[in-house]
Amino acid sequence: MLNNIGLPGLLLIAVVVLVLFGRGKISSLMGEVGKGITAFKKGVDDGKKEIEDGLADAKDVTPAEEKDNA
């Protein structure tokens, strides 16, 4: 159904959305979306750093007998 929407269809949808919500409302909504994306990226980076720090502090607790067998 959506695979045959061309450029004219997308433009028509954009105009209808602009008329219904107004420029100010759409602008503030896009600003909030941008803040959300930024916060998500920051959270992902913090999570990666926390995992890497945890791996650096990890100790090998394998018994010596099993290390010799490997």
N, C-alpha and C positions, 0 to 999 in steps of 0.2 A: 504494500500500500504506500509506504513512504519512499520506495525506491524510484518513483517516477516524478518526484517533486523537483522541478528545475529552479533556475534562478528567479524567474518571474513569480513562482509560487512562494519562494522564500521571502522575496521582497514584499509580497502582499501580506504574508504573515507578520513580517516586521512592522509594516505600516499599521495593521490592525492592533497589534500589541502596543505600539506607540500611542495610538489614539485612545485605547482603553485605559492605559495606566498613566500616561503622561511622561514627559521627559525627566522631570525631577524624581519621580518614583523609581523609574528604571535606573537612573544614575545612582541613586542611593542603594538600590538593590545590588548593582554591580560592584559598588564599593564594599558592601558587606561580603559579597562572594570573594572578592580579592583578599579581604582580611582573613576570611576562613581558609583560603588556600595557603596563605602565608603562615597561619597558625598550624595548619596540618603539616606543612613542610618542616617547620621548626620542631614539631613534636616527633616527626620521623627521624630527624637528625639527632635530637636528644636521645631517642630510643636506641639508635645505632651506637652512639657514643657510650651509653650506659652498658650496652651489651659488650662492646669492645673492652671497656674498663673491667667488667666482670670476668671476661676471658683472660685478661692480663693477670688478674689476681687469683685465678683458679690454680689449685694445687693438684698434682697427680697423687691420687690415693690408692693406686693399684698396688696390691701386695707384691713384695719382692719375688715371691715364688712364681707368680704369673708373669712378671716382667722377664724372668729368665726363660720361661717356656716360649715366649713370643719371638 
